[in-house]
Every structure is written in C-alpha cells, then in structure tokens.
Amino acid sequence: MERKNPIFTAFVYVCALLLAAVILAPLVWLFVMSISPAADLAAKPLRWWPQAVDFSRYGVLLSRAENSAGAAFTSSLVNSIEVSGMATIAAIALAIPSAWAVSRTPSVGWSLYMVIATYMLPPVALAVPLYMTLAYFGMLNNVFGLALVYLTILAPFTTWLMKSGFDSIPREIESAAMIDGASLFATLRIITLPLAAPVMATSALFAFLLAWDEFFYALLFTSDQRAKTLTVAIADLAGGRVSDYGLIATAGVLAALPPVVIGLVMQQALISGLTSGGVKG
C-alpha cells in the first residue's frame, strides 16, 4: 500500500482550513455584529469583539408586537417560507416528467438547451412581461403570484439538474420491469423515482435556496407585508435615515438559519445527488 506524502497531506489540510476561514469569516462577523452594541460598531478603531454582549436585537426581531420591526420581520419570514416552498414543490413536480422524458428520448435533447436558455436570460429582460401578466390576473403583491414568478427561474434549473440524475439510472432496469408487466407509471413510481431520490432532494434544496435568496422579483412585485419576503424586509431595515447595522446583521443571521438547518439535515442526500450524475450505472 502506497503511503501518502505527509507534506502533501499537510498542504491539503492547510488549504482546506484557509478555504473554511474564507467562507466562515463573514458569517462569524455577521453574528458578532448582531450581538454588539451600537457604540462598539461605531468605535474607531473597530472592536472585533464587543465589550458587552447584547442579544436584545433577536428579541426585537422575533417580537410579534403590532407595527413593530419584529412583526414585519416574522411576517416576511412566513412569506419567504410559503413562496419558496410553493415554488420548489411546483418546480420539482414539473422537472420530474420533463427531465425523465429528455433523458429517455435523446432525439429531443435539443429541447433541454431551449429550457436552459430561458434560465440564462437576465431577470430584467422578463420583468416587464411578468409584471404585466401578474397585473392582468390581479396577482401583484401576492405570495402565490410571486411563487409562479420564481417557478420561471427554478423549473429550468431543476430540469437540467435532474436530467443528469436520470441519465445515471440504467434504462435496462425500467425495460425489465415493463417486460415483467409493470406499467410505465408503476415503473417510474416503484423503480425510477426511488433511485432518483438523492438527485431529487438535491434539486429541491438548490431550488429552495434560489427562491429564498431571490431579491429582484420580490422587490419589484411586492409592496407591503402581505407578500414581502425576507430579502426585501432586510433591505427595508437599511432604508431609513439612520441604519442600525446590528439589527440588519441580526436579520441576516436569522434569515440564514433555515437554509443552514435544511442543508445539514439533507447533507447526505446532497452529496449523493451531486455525485449521482458522475457515474453511469
């Protein structure tokens, strides 16, 4: 058995630690800002750790008092969960048959490139037609209307991602099931979809994160707390004459928690989904 070069191993660990530091440093500083008094944030030179830890901002944002910053934040949190959840479920429901059809019918593979082309369009190019469509159907400032808008972003991406997952599943398995008398629907339900579960979970996670972080359409198509999402609510915190950067940081920490928790819970499925398309079964 060949022994690994200890110098190379140490180099890999050092690079990994540096990468982790680059990724985690902004998150750590965001948390430090959220627990720092305003005087510490305005101090010169800047204090890297507060003299007195202050968690009061978390109480402010999680408060449900009427007409408070907490009420606006929690309302936006619920809106973000609803919009992201609806858009993700709809995108996966559309992507499963679309991706499977393209994977099993190479002659129509060109259609996938057309789907991806719509994903490559800049959001501003679709802003006017989407706005006019939502206005016509009375769905402006509506969580369902915003979810439909997000679907135009998520459906192409999830279709492309899931197609690679279906490609890794041998067609012979499906053919054998059909020879044994299984219908197409039964074959998909019993064999194909369970095998594609990791890539489906990965697609759902990425779709949820894309919808959760989207700002442009949420800003354009919402106007009050009935449909405002977290990204717009956090921007509103910085819109006044005097901005509480600690409060903005606190909102950022709270907004990051749901995706982080979901990512940790689905970690194994995420790894399996990302690697499933790399090996042809």
C-alpha positions as CSV (number, residue, x, y, z in Angstrom):
1,M,0.0,0.0,0.0
2,E,1.4,3.3,-1.1
3,R,1.9,5.8,1.8
4,K,0.7,9.3,1.3
5,N,3.3,12.1,1.3
6,P,2.9,13.9,4.7
7,I,3.9,17.2,3.1
8,F,1.2,16.9,0.5
9,T,-1.3,15.9,3.2
10,A,-0.4,18.9,5.4
11,F,-0.7,21.2,2.3
12,V,-4.2,19.8,1.6
13,Y,-5.3,20.4,5.3
14,V,-3.9,23.9,5.3
15,C,-5.7,24.8,2.0
16,A,-8.9,23.3,3.5
17,L,-8.5,25.4,6.6
18,L,-7.9,28.6,4.6
19,L,-11.0,27.9,2.5
20,A,-13.1,27.3,5.6
21,A,-11.8,30.5,7.1
22,V,-12.7,32.5,4.0
23,I,-16.2,31.0,4.0
24,L,-16.9,31.2,7.7
25,A,-15.3,34.6,8.5
26,P,-18.2,36.7,7.0
27,L,-20.7,34.6,8.9
28,V,-18.8,34.9,12.2
29,W,-18.5,38.6,11.7
30,L,-22.2,38.8,10.9
31,F,-23.0,37.1,14.2
32,V,-20.5,39.3,16.2
33,M,-22.2,42.4,14.7
34,S,-25.6,41.1,15.8
35,I,-24.6,40.9,19.5
36,S,-22.5,44.1,19.5
37,P,-23.9,47.4,21.0
38,A,-24.2,50.3,18.6
39,A,-21.3,52.1,20.3
40,D,-18.9,49.2,19.5
41,L,-20.0,49.0,15.9
42,A,-19.2,52.8,15.5
43,A,-16.0,52.7,17.5
44,K,-12.7,53.7,15.9
45,P,-10.6,51.6,15.8
46,L,-13.2,48.8,15.2
47,R,-13.6,46.3,18.1
48,W,-13.5,42.7,16.8
49,W,-15.4,41.5,19.9
50,P,-18.0,43.6,21.8
51,Q,-17.2,44.8,25.3
52,A,-20.7,43.7,26.3
53,V,-22.7,41.0,24.6
54,D,-26.2,42.2,23.6
55,F,-28.8,39.7,22.4
56,S,-31.7,42.2,22.6
57,R,-32.0,42.6,18.8
58,Y,-33.0,39.0,18.5
59,G,-35.9,39.7,20.8
60,V,-36.8,42.7,18.8
61,L,-37.0,40.8,15.5
62,L,-38.8,37.8,17.0
63,S,-41.4,40.0,18.7
64,R,-44.9,40.0,17.3
65,A,-45.9,43.4,18.7
66,E,-48.2,45.2,16.3
67,N,-46.5,47.7,13.9
68,S,-43.0,46.7,15.2
69,A,-39.9,45.7,13.3
70,G,-40.4,42.2,14.7
71,A,-43.9,41.9,13.3
72,A,-42.7,42.9,9.8
73,F,-39.8,40.5,10.1
74,T,-41.8,37.5,11.2
75,S,-44.4,38.2,8.5
76,S,-41.7,38.3,5.9
77,L,-40.2,35.1,7.3
78,V,-43.6,33.3,6.8
79,N,-43.9,34.8,3.3
80,S,-40.5,33.5,2.4
81,I,-41.2,30.0,3.6
82,E,-44.5,30.0,1.7
83,V,-43.2,31.3,-1.5
84,S,-40.0,29.2,-1.5
85,G,-41.9,26.1,-0.5
86,M,-44.6,26.5,-3.2
87,A,-42.1,27.4,-5.9
88,T,-39.9,24.4,-5.0
89,I,-42.7,21.9,-5.0
90,A,-44.0,23.2,-8.3
91,A,-40.6,23.2,-9.9
92,I,-39.8,19.6,-8.8
93,A,-43.3,18.4,-10.0
94,L,-42.6,19.9,-13.4
95,A,-39.0,18.8,-13.6
96,I,-39.5,15.1,-12.9
97,P,-41.5,14.3,-16.1
98,S,-39.6,16.8,-18.2
99,A,-36.2,15.6,-17.1
100,W,-37.1,11.9,-17.4
101,A,-38.6,12.5,-20.9
102,V,-35.4,14.2,-22.1
103,S,-33.2,11.6,-20.5
104,R,-35.0,8.7,-22.1
105,T,-35.5,10.4,-25.5
106,P,-32.2,11.6,-26.8
107,S,-33.7,12.8,-30.1
108,V,-35.4,15.7,-28.2
109,G,-32.3,16.6,-26.2
110,W,-32.2,19.9,-28.1
111,S,-35.3,21.0,-26.1
112,L,-33.3,20.9,-22.9
113,Y,-31.0,23.6,-24.3
114,M,-34.0,25.7,-25.0
115,V,-35.1,25.3,-21.4
116,I,-31.7,26.2,-20.1
117,A,-31.6,29.2,-22.5
118,T,-34.7,30.7,-20.6
119,Y,-32.7,30.3,-17.3
120,M,-29.8,32.2,-18.8
121,L,-32.0,35.3,-19.5
122,P,-31.3,38.2,-17.1
123,P,-34.2,38.8,-14.8
124,V,-34.6,42.4,-16.0
125,A,-35.4,41.0,-19.5
126,L,-38.5,39.2,-18.1
127,A,-39.5,41.9,-15.6
128,V,-42.0,43.8,-17.8
129,P,-43.9,40.9,-19.3
130,L,-44.1,39.2,-15.9
131,Y,-45.3,42.4,-14.3
132,M,-48.0,42.9,-16.9
133,T,-49.1,39.2,-16.6
134,L,-49.4,39.4,-12.8
135,A,-51.2,42.8,-13.0
136,Y,-53.7,41.3,-15.6
137,F,-54.6,38.4,-13.3
138,G,-54.6,40.6,-10.2
139,M,-51.7,38.7,-8.6
140,L,-49.3,41.5,-7.8
141,N,-48.3,41.7,-4.1
142,N,-49.4,38.1,-3.7
143,V,-47.4,35.1,-2.4
144,F,-48.9,32.8,-5.0
145,G,-48.1,35.1,-7.8
146,L,-44.5,35.5,-6.6
147,A,-44.2,31.7,-6.4
148,L,-45.2,31.5,-10.0
149,V,-42.6,34.0,-11.0
150,Y,-40.0,32.1,-9.1
151,L,-41.1,29.0,-11.0
152,T,-39.8,30.5,-14.2
153,I,-36.3,30.5,-12.6
154,L,-36.4,27.2,-10.8
155,A,-38.1,24.9,-13.4
156,P,-35.2,25.2,-16.0
157,F,-32.6,24.7,-13.3
158,T,-34.2,21.7,-11.7
159,T,-34.9,20.1,-15.1
160,W,-31.3,20.3,-16.1
161,L,-30.1,19.0,-12.7
162,M,-32.5,16.1,-12.5
163,K,-31.8,15.1,-16.1
164,S,-28.3,14.2,-15.2
165,G,-29.6,12.1,-12.3
166,F,-32.0,10.2,-14.6
167,D,-29.1,9.6,-17.0
168,S,-27.2,7.7,-14.3
169,I,-30.1,5.2,-13.9
170,P,-29.8,2.3,-16.4
171,R,-32.6,2.1,-18.8
172,E,-32.4,-1.7,-18.7
173,I,-33.9,-1.7,-15.2
174,E,-37.0,0.1,-16.5
175,S,-37.2,-2.2,-19.5
176,A,-37.0,-5.3,-17.4
177,A,-39.8,-4.0,-15.2
178,M,-42.0,-3.4,-18.2
179,I,-41.3,-6.8,-19.6
180,D,-42.5,-8.3,-16.3
181,G,-45.8,-6.5,-16.8
182,A,-45.3,-3.2,-14.9
183,S,-46.9,-0.2,-16.4
184,L,-44.9,2.9,-17.2
185,F,-46.4,4.7,-14.2
186,A,-45.7,1.8,-11.9
187,T,-42.1,1.6,-13.2
188,L,-41.5,5.2,-12.5
189,R,-43.1,5.1,-9.1
190,I,-41.5,1.9,-7.8
191,I,-38.1,1.9,-9.5
192,T,-37.1,5.1,-11.2
193,L,-38.1,7.7,-8.6
194,P,-36.7,5.9,-5.6
195,L,-33.4,5.5,-7.4
196,A,-33.5,9.2,-8.3
197,A,-34.4,10.3,-4.8
198,P,-31.0,11.8,-4.0
199,V,-30.9,14.0,-7.0
200,M,-34.5,15.0,-6.4
201,A,-33.6,16.0,-2.9
202,T,-30.5,18.0,-4.1
203,S,-32.6,19.7,-6.8
204,A,-35.3,20.6,-4.2
205,L,-32.6,22.0,-1.8
206,F,-31.0,24.2,-4.5
207,A,-34.4,25.3,-5.8
208,F,-35.4,26.3,-2.2
209,L,-32.1,28.2,-1.7
210,L,-32.5,30.1,-5.0
211,A,-36.1,31.1,-4.1
212,W,-35.1,32.0,-0.6
213,D,-32.3,34.3,-1.7
214,E,-34.1,36.0,-4.6
215,F,-34.4,39.7,-4.3
216,F,-35.1,41.5,-7.6
217,Y,-38.5,40.0,-8.4
218,A,-39.6,40.2,-4.7
219,L,-38.7,43.9,-4.6
220,L,-40.5,44.5,-7.9
221,F,-43.7,42.5,-7.4
222,T,-44.4,43.2,-3.7
223,S,-45.3,46.4,-1.9
224,D,-46.4,45.6,1.6
225,Q,-46.3,42.9,4.3
226,R,-48.9,40.7,2.6
227,A,-46.2,39.3,0.3
228,K,-42.8,40.9,1.2
229,T,-40.1,38.3,1.6
230,L,-37.1,38.3,3.9
231,T,-34.7,39.7,1.4
232,V,-36.9,42.8,0.9
233,A,-37.5,43.1,4.6
234,I,-33.8,43.2,5.4
235,A,-33.3,45.8,2.7
236,D,-36.0,47.9,4.3
237,L,-34.1,47.9,7.6
238,A,-31.3,49.8,5.8
239,G,-33.7,52.2,4.1
240,G,-34.1,54.8,6.8
241,R,-32.0,57.8,7.5
242,V,-30.3,56.1,10.4
243,S,-29.5,52.4,9.9
244,D,-28.9,50.0,12.8
245,Y,-26.3,47.8,11.3
246,G,-26.5,45.4,14.3
247,L,-30.2,44.9,13.6
248,I,-29.5,44.3,9.9
249,A,-26.9,41.7,10.9
250,T,-29.3,40.1,13.3
251,A,-31.9,39.8,10.5
252,G,-29.2,38.3,8.3
253,V,-28.3,35.7,10.9
254,L,-32.0,34.7,11.4
255,A,-32.6,34.6,7.6
256,A,-29.6,32.2,7.2
257,L,-30.8,29.7,9.8
258,P,-33.5,27.9,7.8
259,P,-31.3,27.1,4.8
260,V,-28.4,26.1,7.1
261,V,-30.7,23.7,9.1
262,I,-32.1,22.3,5.9
263,G,-28.7,21.8,4.4
264,L,-27.4,20.0,7.5
265,V,-30.4,17.7,7.6
266,M,-30.2,16.9,3.9
267,Q,-26.4,16.7,3.8
268,Q,-26.1,13.0,2.8
269,A,-28.8,13.4,0.1
270,L,-27.0,16.5,-1.2
271,I,-23.7,14.6,-1.5
272,S,-25.4,11.6,-3.1
273,G,-27.3,13.8,-5.5
274,L,-24.3,15.8,-6.6
275,T,-22.3,12.6,-7.3
276,S,-25.1,10.5,-8.9
277,G,-24.6,12.0,-12.3
278,G,-20.9,11.4,-12.3
279,V,-21.2,7.6,-12.5
280,K,-23.1,5.9,-15.3
281,G,-24.7,2.8,-13.9
